[in-house]
Amino acid sequence: MASFSIEDYVGNGCLKELLPKLLDEGWDDVPTLKVMNAEDMDDIGMTRQHKDALEIRSYLHDRALMRYGDQLEASGKGLPELLGMSNTDLASQFEMKRGHVARFMDRTSACAVDPIPESYTLPARRRNNLPSRNNSVYKRELVSANSKKLSMARSSRSNSDANLEQSMASFKIKDGYIFKGIVAAMPAESRACGCVQPPPIVEVVAPYSIIENISVQKLTPEYKIGMERLIKSKTPPMKASELWRDKPAVLVCIRRPGCIMCRAEAHQLYAKKPIFDALGIQLIAVLHEHIEAEVKDFWPRYWGGAVLYDRGQEFFKALGGGKLLKDKFISGFLLNPRAISNYKRAKAIGAENNFKGESEIKGGLFIVGKGKSGIAYQFIERNFGDWAPLAEVIDICTRIQNSQHSQSDSVKSLKEEKEEEE
C-alpha cells in the first residue's frame, strides 16, 4: 500500500525541486497532488519531464509500486511508452518482480480500493486560483473556498471540475436504496455454526452531549509537505467540540493503528480527501491508545489527517452506548467469516500488519456537523475490519453541506429583505 508522505511520493526525481512551489500553491498533500490536471501543471510551470513524472507516480501509487518510481522516471519514458513494454523488458530493465509486472500492466489493479478506468488518465481539479495554505486568509476562508469549488464542479465550468463531479457522482446512493439510518453497522453472521453469538450493538445514535466534552490530545496535525512527523511538544488537552466548532468533521475511531484492516480503512478514506475538501469536511483519526512508534508508522503513510488521542476511550464508549464494544480474537476473528473476509480485502490492497497494542476494543466512525448541530451519522464496527460504506459517508457529508448552503441562503435573503425595507 503506497504511502501518503509526499516526500516518499516524489522520491528523488525531478518533482523534488518543485516542492516549495507546490506548497506555496496549495498542492501540499498526495491526494490533492494526484488530481492535478494539465492546465494546473502549466500554471505552475511544469516541464514535460515534470508532467510525465507526475503521471507515472500517480499510476504507481494506485498500485502500491512506488518502489519503482525513481527507476521508471529516470528512464525518460512516459507512462504510455512504459505500458507498451513487454513483461520481459520491464523485469530486466527495472528489476521488477514478476508479480509486480503483472500489477503494473493491469489497469484494474486490486491494490486500489476503487477500480481504475481502463484508459488511464490523470484525474483533475483546479486549485491554481486558491491562496497558499500557509496564508492566514486561506485558513479563514477555507470553508467558503471549498463551497465555491463544489459549486464549480456542479456547474461543470471546466474539464477539471467536471472530473471532480464525476468522481463524486460515483459515490451517490442509487434510487431505491434503503438508507440504514443514522446508526449503521454491517450485518451479523453466524459464528461456529451458530454456537457463538456476536456481541450486541446499540441501535440509537450517541447523544451529542456525550461527545462534545470529551477530552482529546492532538498527536499529529493534518499532513502537509515538509512538516515534522510528529508534534514535538505535548499539546494541552482540548474539548472535542473545538474540533468541529467551525467545520464539520469525519472522525474515524481506529481500533489499532498497526492492524492491517484499520490501516486499509484509513487509507481508502483519506485517498478521497479532495472530495471531502470540496464538501468542506475535515478528516480526523481517533486513537484509544498512544504508542508513539505506532503513530509514526501510521501517519502519514496510511493516514494524512490529524490524529487525536482519546485517553479515556470516550468516543469508543459512545459507539457502544456507554461501554466499550469488545470481541475476542478466536470468536471475533477466527470463527467469524465476515472478519476473515475483511482481512483478505485489506491484504489484497497491500496493507501491512503488526500485533502491537490493544486489539479487542472495536472502533467505528462519527460524522459530526458544524457547531452544535449534532451527530449526523454513526457507524459501528460490528465485525473486525468493517468499514463505513463510502457511499453513505459521502452522501451524509453532501447533505450536511447542502443544509449549510440552505441556511446561508436563508440568512442572506432575510438580510436583503431587511435592507430593502430600510
N, C-alpha and C positions, 0 to 999 in steps of 0.2 A: 504494500500500500504506500503510495507516494506521500512524501512529507509536505506539510503546508508552510514550512520555513522557506521564505523567498530566497534566502542565501543558498539553500540546497537546490531550489528550483532553477536559478540562473547558473549555478555551478561556476566553473572557471572560464566560461565562454564570453562572447562579445557583449552579452547583455549586462555583465557585471559593471561595465563602465557607465551604464545608463542608470544605475540605481539611484544616485542623487536626484536626477531629473524625474525619474518615475515617482519618487517620494514626493517631490515638490508638486507634481501634477495630480497626486491622489491615487496613483496606481501602486498602492503600498501593501497589498496582500495578494496571495496566489489566486484565489477565486476571482478577484476583480481583474487581475492582470490577464487571466485566461479569456475574459470576454472583450478584450481589446480588438477593434476592427481595423481595417486598412486605413481608414480616414484618421482614426486616433493615432495610429503609428506615424502617419505623415505629419500630423500636428506637432509631435514631439521630435521630429527629425530623424526617425529611424531609417537606416540604410536597408538595402535589400538583404544584406547579411543579417542584420538585426531581426528583420521580419521572418526570414527563414528559420532562424534560431528559435524565435518565439513559437512558431508553428510546430517545429519538431518537439520542443519541450512540452507544449500543451498536449500533444499526442502521446508522448511518453508518460506524462503524469497520469493520464487517464488509464494507462495500462500498467502502472507500477513498474516502469522500466527506466526510471531516471538515472540509474547507474550507467547507462549508455549515452547520456546526454552530451557529455563533452566530446566523446569519440565521434558520434554522428554529426555533431555540429562542426567539428574540425575537418570532416571530410569535404566540406564545401558543397555538398549536395543538398537540394531542397527535399521536403517531405515526399512529394510525388515521385521523385527520382529514387529515393530510398525504398519506397514501397514497390517500385518496379524491379528491384534487385532480386536475384534468386536467393533461396534459402541458404545455399552453399556459400554464396558470396557474403551474405550477412554474417554467417558463422565464422568464415575465415578472415574477413577484413576487420570485423569489430569484436571478435571473440565472443559472440553472442551464443548463449546456450540454446540447445535445440528447442526446449520448451519456451524460451523467451522469443525465439524466432517466430514460433507459431503464434504467440500472443501479439507480437509486433505486426504480423501480417493479417491478423484477424481484426477487422474494423468493428466488430461487435464484441470486443473483449469482455470477459466476465469480471475483470478487475474493476470495471466501472460499475457503480450501483445502477445507473440508468444506461440503456443501450446507446451506443454511438452510431450516428447515422452512417449508412453505407458509404456515401461520398463525404469524406471528412472535410469540413470547413471550420474555420475559427468562429465560435460564437462571438457576438459583439454587443457592446453597449457604449454609447458615447459618454465620456467623462471630461472632455477637454475644456468645457466651459465652467467647470466647478473649481472653486478656490482650493488651495492646499489644505490638507487635513491638519497641518500644523498651525493654520491660521485660526485665531480665536473667533473670527466672524463665521468661519466654516462650522465650528462646533456649535455656535448658537443657532445657525440656520440649517443644521443637518436634517431635521425632520421635514422642513419645508422644501429643501432641495430634493430629498428623496421623493416627496409627493409630486414635485414637478417632473421628476424622471419617470415616475409611474404614469402620469398623465400623458407624457410624450409617447410612452410605449403604447398606450391605449389608442392614441390618435394616429399611430404609425407615421410619424413625421419624417422618419429616416429609416434606412435599412437596419441600422443597429438597434433602434428602438423596436422595430418590428420583430427582430430576433429575440429580444427580451420578452416581448408579448407572447411570442410563440412558445418560449420556454415556460412561461407562467401558465399558459393555456394547457400545457401537457399535464399540469397538476390539478386542474379544476375537476371537481366531482361531477360525474356524469348524471344526466337526467335519470330519475328513478332510483338513485342511490339513497338508501335509508341511513341517515347520519346516526352514528352511535350516541350522540348526545354530548353533553359537556364532560361526562366521565366516560373514558374509553379504556378497553383492555382487549387483548386477544382472547379468543375462547379457550376454555379449559379442556384438556384432553384426558382420557383415561390413562392412568399410570399403572403399570404392572397388572394388566388385565382387570383393572377396577379395584385392585386390592389396596391401592394407595390413593387417597383423595387429595386434590390440590388444596392449598390453603385458601380460605375465603378472601374476597376483596370487597372494599367498600363500593357502594353504588351511588353515593352522593358526593358532590364536589366539596372540597375542604372549604370551610368558611374563610373569607378574606381576612377576618380578624386574627386567624391562627397564624397566617404567614407574614402579615405586614410588619410585625415587631420582632421577627426572627433576627438574631444577631449573627452576622456573617463577616468574614475577613477576606479581603481580596488577596489572592496569591499571585495572580498574573493579570496584566491589563489585556486589552484587545491587541492582538499581534499586528505590528507594522514593521516595515523594513528597518533593520539596524538597531532595534531596541534590545535592551537587556533581556536575557532569557527568563529571569525571574525578578520580582520586586526585591531589591536588596534589603531594605529596611522594612520591618514589620509594619503593616498598616494597622491603624486602630480599628476595632470592630465598628460596624455600622448597621443601622436598621435596614432590613431588606427592602422596605418601601422606598428607600432612597434610590434603589436601582431603577425603578420604573416610574419615578416621580414625573419625569418629563417625556418618557418614551416607552412604549410597550416592550415587553421582553419575553423571549422564549427561554425558560430555564430547564436545562437538561440535568436531571439528578442521576449522576453516574454511580453505579453500584461499586465499581472498582476500576481505576484508570488503567490498570495493567491487563484487564480482562479483554480478550480478543473480540467479544461481542460488543462490549461497551466502546471499544476503540472504533469498531466498524460503524456503530450507530453515530458516534460523534463525527466521524469523517464524512459520512454520507450527508449529514445535516449541514455541516459547515461548508461543504462543497457548493451548496446552494446560496451562499452568502449574498451574491449580487441580487437575488430575488428578494431576500429579506431586507437588504439595504433599500431597494426600491419601495418596499412596503413600509419603511420606517420602523423596522423591528430590530432590536438588539439580541444577540445570541450570547448566552451565559451558561457555563457548566458549573454544577454544584457538587462538591465532594463531601463525604461524611467522615473522611479520614485524611490526615495530612502526612504524607511520606514524601519528602522533598525530591528524592530521586525519581519517584514515580510521576510526580508533577512535571519534572524536567523531560521525562520520556514521552509524556502525553501532550505537552504544549511546547511548540506549535505543530509538532509533527502530525498529530491526529485531530487537533482542535486549535483554532486560532482565535477564538473568542476569549473573553475574560473567564478566569477560573476563580471560584469562591470556595471558602472552607466553612462548612456548617458544623461547627464544633458540637452543638447539641443535637445534631441529626434531626432538627425540627422539620425541615422540608420533607424528609423521608418519613417521619411520623405522620405528617399531614397527608401523605399519599395513602397511609394505612388507616386513616380515620382516628389518629391519635396514638397509634402504636406502630412499631417497625414491622414491615412485612418481611418475613424471613422464609427461607427454604433451605433444606439440606442438599449437599452435593449428590448423594445417592438417589434420594427420592425426587429432588427437584431437577436433576440433570440426567443422570444415568438411566433412570426409569421414565423419563419424560420425552417422548418422541418429538414434541414441538421444540423443546430446548435443544435437542441434538440437531434438529433441522436448522435452528438459528445459528448454532455453532458452525455448521457446514457452510451456511450462507456467508458468515464472516470470514471463514477460512478461504472461501472462493475469491473474495475480493482483496486478499493479500494482507490482512491484518496479522500482527504477531501477538504473542501471548506470554504472560508470566503468571506466577502464583503468589505475588506479594500483596499482603493486605487482607482485610476482611472481605469475604465474598458472599456472605449469606444474606446481607441486607439488600433488598430489592429497590430499584430506582424507578424512574418514570420521567414525566415531563409536565411542566406547567406553562401555559400561555397567560400572561398577566397584562391587563390593559393599563393604559396610562393613568397615573394618579391613583385615585381610589375607585376606579371603575370595576375592579374585581378580577376574579379568575375566569378567563374566557374558556379555558379548556384544560383538562387534566387527564393524563394518560398514565396507566399503572402497568408496571412490568409484572404481569401475572406469571409468565414463564421466563426463565433466564434467557436473556437476549432478545426479548420482544422490543420492537421499535414502534414509536408512534408513527402511523402512516403519514408520509409526506403530504399526500393529498389533503388529509384532514388538517394538518398543521398549517399549510399554506392557505387553505380555504378559510380557516378561522382568522389568520392574520390579515387576509384580504378584507374580511368582514369588519375587523377592528378598524382598519384604515378607512373603509367606506363610511363607517359610523362617525369617525373623527371628521371626515370631509363634510358629512351632512350637518354635524353640529357647527362646524366652522362656517358653512354657507348660511345656516340659520342665523347665527350671530351677526354675520356680515349684512344680511338682509334687514335685520332689525335696526342695525346702525344706520343703514342707508335710509330706511323709512323715517327714523327719528330726525336725521339731518334734513330730509325733505320737509318734514313738518315744521322744523325751526326756520 
